[in-house]
Amino acid sequence: MIIRTNSVEETIELGEKIGLSLKVGDVVTLNGDLGAGKTHFTKGIAKGLDVDDYVTSPTFTIVNEYSGRIPLYHFDVYRIEDIYEMYEIGFEEYLYGQGVCIIEWSEVVKELLPKNTIDIVIKRIDENTRDIEIKSDREFCIK
């Protein structure tokens, strides 16, 4: 399914709708070029999970943790050079823990991800427009 958003606000709103449907143990991958809107989409997911904190990209910290109705673990693995670095930060504990994981640049750790991962690809069309492709066996109420 591909959904077009025409503003940052619409991208966040779509993320929120996805976030409302997520449950403990869900893993969401976000892929797209730099500036595609992955962090804005994550802000929406966080909103759907009732996270009150300000959401930022964990580019230099690898993972940010947020409290909400379900804990949110937001990964940015862009700077990971070796997949074993993920084991060092306790990735499996997050992945199979009591929260939702969002993983930006997930291609780097693809072999570590569960089969039922929700894959989302964001393509920047122009300054405001994004095509957001959701690949999942699950249905989401996003109308």
Rosetta silent file (secondary structure, phi, psi, omega in degrees, C-alpha in Angstrom):
SEQUENCE: MIIRTNSVEETIELGEKIGLSLKVGDVVTLNGDLGAGKTHFTKGIAKGLDVDDYVTSPTFTIVNEYSGRIPLYHFDVYRIEDIYEMYEIGFEEYLYGQGVCIIEWSEVVKELLPKNTIDIVIKRIDENTRDIEIKSDREFCIK
SCORE:     score description
SCORE:     0.000 S_00000001
   1 L     0.000  132.293  177.334    0.000    0.000    0.000 S_00000001
   2 E  -118.690  129.399  179.425    1.345    3.448   -0.936 S_00000001
   3 E  -121.137  132.241  177.652   -0.025    6.596    0.665 S_00000001
   4 E   -96.207  130.370  172.414    0.895   10.088   -0.489 S_00000001
   5 E  -112.651  149.160 -174.665    1.294   12.843    2.085 S_00000001
   6 L  -117.260   12.750  177.751    1.515   16.493    1.085 S_00000001
   7 L  -164.819  164.171  174.901    2.980   18.082    4.211 S_00000001
   8 H   -58.744  -41.910 -178.563    5.033   17.343    7.297 S_00000001
   9 H   -60.753  -41.611  178.396    1.789   17.432    9.281 S_00000001
  10 H   -67.153  -35.438  177.711    0.205   14.764    7.060 S_00000001
  11 H   -65.518  -44.114  177.344    3.309   12.575    7.388 S_00000001
  12 H   -63.198  -42.741 -179.970    3.147   12.876   11.181 S_00000001
  13 H   -61.753  -41.263  177.231   -0.603   12.183   11.117 S_00000001
  14 H   -63.678  -43.103  176.085   -0.079    8.998    9.090 S_00000001
  15 H   -58.914  -40.714  179.232    2.587    7.880   11.564 S_00000001
  16 H   -61.936  -42.122  179.347    0.166    8.529   14.414 S_00000001
  17 H   -61.942  -39.785  176.497   -2.472    6.308   12.799 S_00000001
  18 H   -65.726  -45.245 -179.286    0.079    3.516   12.495 S_00000001
  19 H   -57.874  -36.146  179.105    1.180    4.100   16.099 S_00000001
  20 H   -63.383  -26.291 -177.251   -2.380    3.706   17.366 S_00000001
  21 H   -93.642   -8.402 -175.036   -2.434    0.175   15.888 S_00000001
  22 L   -76.906  153.288  178.954    0.937   -1.002   17.206 S_00000001
  23 L  -134.534  167.980 -179.830    1.304   -3.491   20.020 S_00000001
  24 L   -52.284  133.361  178.403    4.083   -4.827   22.244 S_00000001
  25 L    93.546   -8.922  179.234    6.709   -6.643   20.185 S_00000001
  26 L   -69.999  142.621  176.287    6.030   -4.829   16.918 S_00000001
  27 E  -123.237  125.360 -179.860    9.058   -3.889   14.844 S_00000001
  28 E  -118.078  125.596  174.849    8.768   -1.103   12.272 S_00000001
  29 E  -101.766  140.692  177.639   11.530   -0.414    9.781 S_00000001
  30 E  -123.606  120.048  179.282   11.822    3.014    8.171 S_00000001
  31 E  -128.429  149.818 -179.012   13.880    3.408    5.050 S_00000001
  32 L   160.144  163.720 -178.607   14.380    6.318    2.696 S_00000001
  33 L   -64.469  165.926  173.067   16.980    8.843    1.695 S_00000001
  34 L   -55.496  133.685  179.120   18.305   11.515    4.048 S_00000001
  35 L    81.116    8.069 -178.233   15.566   14.102    4.534 S_00000001
  36 L   -71.791  -28.851 -179.839   12.792   11.750    3.401 S_00000001
  37 L   120.118   18.714 -178.041   10.839   12.212    6.636 S_00000001
  38 H   -61.662  -42.982 -178.934   11.700    9.154    8.717 S_00000001
  39 H   -71.108  -36.971  175.565   12.011   11.101   11.961 S_00000001
  40 H   -63.388  -41.316  177.187    8.782   13.033   11.331 S_00000001
  41 H   -61.370  -41.482  177.869    7.013    9.738   10.694 S_00000001
  42 H   -63.048  -37.698  176.492    8.479    8.440   13.956 S_00000001
  43 H   -58.193  -38.937  177.785    7.141   11.533   15.755 S_00000001
  44 H   -67.474  -44.522  176.966    3.689   10.499   14.565 S_00000001
  45 H   -58.166  -44.738  179.318    4.124    6.903   15.716 S_00000001
  46 H   -59.127  -41.525  178.086    5.263    8.211   19.097 S_00000001
  47 H   -61.165  -41.963  177.912    2.161   10.388   19.294 S_00000001
  48 H   -65.956  -22.746  177.535    0.012    7.318   18.563 S_00000001
  49 L   -94.895    8.705  179.731    1.789    5.518   21.413 S_00000001
  50 L    63.028   35.964  174.306    1.060    8.443   23.796 S_00000001
  51 L   -82.363  127.261 -179.463    4.713    9.464   24.070 S_00000001
  52 L   -94.774  -17.167 -177.999    4.932   12.981   25.505 S_00000001
  53 L   -69.378  158.529  173.934    8.688   13.475   25.028 S_00000001
  54 L   -76.194  124.086 -175.764   10.213   15.404   22.150 S_00000001
  55 L   -92.415  127.232  177.068   11.297   12.825   19.553 S_00000001
  56 L  -128.637  163.328  178.203   14.666   13.286   17.859 S_00000001
  57 L   -73.731  132.823  179.058   16.769   11.126   15.584 S_00000001
  58 L   -87.393   40.616 -174.838   19.195    8.889   17.489 S_00000001
  59 L   -52.979  -41.949 -175.787   21.852    9.302   14.789 S_00000001
  60 L  -100.007  -15.490 -179.664   24.753    9.524   17.247 S_00000001
  61 L  -101.141  -10.657 -178.300   23.304    7.563   20.162 S_00000001
  62 L    74.624  -42.585  179.969   21.950    4.660   18.025 S_00000001
  63 E  -141.240  136.691  170.290   18.833    4.305   20.232 S_00000001
  64 E  -115.267  138.442  179.868   16.461    6.657   22.020 S_00000001
  65 E  -110.819  136.665 -179.899   13.989    5.285   24.541 S_00000001
  66 E  -131.852  144.713  175.803   10.594    6.864   25.179 S_00000001
  67 L   -96.366  138.144  176.283    7.816    6.105   27.666 S_00000001
  68 L  -159.745 -160.306  177.366    4.219    5.923   26.494 S_00000001
  69 L   -63.187  -26.413  169.191    1.315    3.500   26.719 S_00000001
  70 L  -132.124  134.841  176.806    3.871    1.132   25.179 S_00000001
  71 L   -59.319  144.369  179.429    7.613    1.883   25.456 S_00000001
  72 E  -117.653  128.868  176.833    9.147    3.076   22.184 S_00000001
  73 E  -116.370  111.359 -174.028   12.701    2.231   21.159 S_00000001
  74 E  -106.531  111.787 -178.419   13.834    4.368   18.218 S_00000001
  75 E  -103.733  143.974  167.109   16.989    3.146   16.474 S_00000001
  76 E  -128.045  106.594 -174.248   19.077    4.821   13.798 S_00000001
  77 L  -101.799   18.448 -179.881   21.606    2.260   12.581 S_00000001
  78 L   -54.425  -38.150 -175.109   23.029    4.395    9.762 S_00000001
  79 L   -91.825    1.122  178.451   26.437    4.573   11.477 S_00000001
  80 L   -68.964  125.377 -179.931   26.664    0.876   12.391 S_00000001
  81 L   -98.416  -25.049 -177.943   29.718   -0.587   10.688 S_00000001
  82 L  -139.249  130.154 -176.540   29.428   -4.143   11.965 S_00000001
  83 L   -56.663  -25.325 -179.617   26.227   -5.975   12.787 S_00000001
  84 H   -68.695  -18.138  174.630   27.825   -7.248   16.006 S_00000001
  85 H   -60.915  -30.211 -179.646   27.685   -3.695   17.365 S_00000001
  86 H   -66.601  -36.923  177.281   23.944   -4.280   17.727 S_00000001
  87 H   -65.336  -35.960 -178.814   24.549   -7.164   20.108 S_00000001
  88 H   -64.419  -29.256  179.568   26.805   -4.913   22.198 S_00000001
  89 L   -93.026    4.433  178.393   23.978   -2.438   22.810 S_00000001
  90 L    78.617   33.437 -176.187   21.531   -5.208   23.753 S_00000001
  91 H   -52.603  -42.399 -177.422   19.498   -5.041   20.536 S_00000001
  92 H   -64.144  -33.271  177.426   17.792   -8.397   21.131 S_00000001
  93 H   -65.049  -37.023  175.115   16.522   -7.235   24.527 S_00000001
  94 H   -69.990  -48.343 -174.101   14.834   -4.292   22.825 S_00000001
  95 H   -59.975  -39.895 -177.542   13.631   -6.358   19.877 S_00000001
  96 L  -111.100   24.540 -179.390   12.011   -9.051   21.998 S_00000001
  97 L   -92.377 -152.090 -172.982   11.161   -6.846   24.975 S_00000001
  98 L  -103.077   26.626 -179.024    8.012   -5.097   26.123 S_00000001
  99 L  -133.245 -166.254  174.558    7.986   -2.223   23.645 S_00000001
 100 E  -111.407  134.566  176.417    7.791   -1.215   20.002 S_00000001
 101 E  -106.637  132.628  170.465   10.995   -0.864   17.979 S_00000001
 102 E  -115.489  128.951 -175.745   11.405    1.593   15.127 S_00000001
 103 E  -125.703  109.935  174.291   14.559    1.086   13.099 S_00000001
 104 E   -82.611  144.166 -179.981   15.782    3.684   10.619 S_00000001
 105 L    63.053   41.051 -171.044   18.192    2.479    7.907 S_00000001
 106 H   -65.044  -14.567  179.868   17.230   -1.116    8.705 S_00000001
 107 H   -55.320  -30.215 -176.931   18.999   -2.598    5.659 S_00000001
 108 H   -64.992  -31.496 -175.949   22.143   -2.608    7.811 S_00000001
 109 H  -119.894   22.404 -172.960   20.644   -5.076   10.317 S_00000001
 110 H   -50.079  -41.136 -176.680   18.152   -6.875    8.083 S_00000001
 111 H   -69.641  -11.819  179.032   19.296  -10.377    9.068 S_00000001
 112 H   -92.350   -8.697 -171.642   18.535   -9.640   12.749 S_00000001
 113 L   -87.220  146.615  177.688   14.904   -8.656   12.171 S_00000001
 114 L   -69.435  160.859 -177.202   11.868  -10.881   12.783 S_00000001
 115 L   -65.335  -31.842 -175.133    9.759  -12.101    9.852 S_00000001
 116 L   -89.462   24.660  179.414    6.667  -10.121   10.827 S_00000001
 117 L   -62.633  141.457  175.278    8.430   -6.747   10.619 S_00000001
 118 E   -91.888  111.277 -176.973    6.370   -3.831    9.330 S_00000001
 119 E   -97.543  128.142  179.502    8.470   -2.314    6.521 S_00000001
 120 E  -127.305  128.498  178.430    7.913    1.319    5.574 S_00000001
 121 E  -117.380  126.751  179.879    9.701    3.098    2.738 S_00000001
 122 E  -110.079  122.926  178.261    9.435    6.871    2.448 S_00000001
 123 E  -113.103  126.939  178.597   10.185    8.478   -0.908 S_00000001
 124 E   -80.617  119.504  178.484   10.629   12.223   -1.167 S_00000001
 125 L   -90.808  -48.242  173.864    8.736   13.503   -4.212 S_00000001
 126 L  -152.863 -166.104 -174.995    9.314   17.227   -3.613 S_00000001
 127 L   -49.799  -41.128 -175.085    9.734   19.652   -0.710 S_00000001
 128 L  -112.150  -21.913 -170.096    6.432   18.655    0.923 S_00000001
 129 L   -94.036  134.536  177.533    5.235   15.507   -0.845 S_00000001
 130 E  -132.581  141.931  167.780    6.112   11.975    0.226 S_00000001
 131 E  -102.467  121.887 -175.887    5.052    8.557   -1.026 S_00000001
 132 E  -115.096  113.279 -179.032    4.938    6.214    1.955 S_00000001
 133 E   -99.492  125.026 -179.741    4.852    2.517    1.167 S_00000001
 134 E  -109.843  119.080  179.253    3.705    0.202    3.947 S_00000001
 135 E  -113.653  110.123 -177.908    4.622   -3.463    3.543 S_00000001
 136 L  -161.932  152.596  173.237    2.954   -5.667    6.128 S_00000001
 137 L   -76.970  -16.144 -178.549    0.670   -8.650    6.472 S_00000001
 138 L   -86.287  153.870  173.504   -1.401   -6.548    8.900 S_00000001
 139 L   -96.771  140.249  177.469   -4.155   -4.169    8.008 S_00000001
 140 L  -121.114  138.701  176.490   -3.991   -0.635    9.386 S_00000001
 141 L   -84.612   97.444 -174.079   -6.893    1.761    9.797 S_00000001
 142 L  -123.155   15.936 -179.929   -5.377    4.818    8.139 S_00000001
 143 L   -81.885    0.000    0.000   -8.284    6.558    6.477 S_00000001
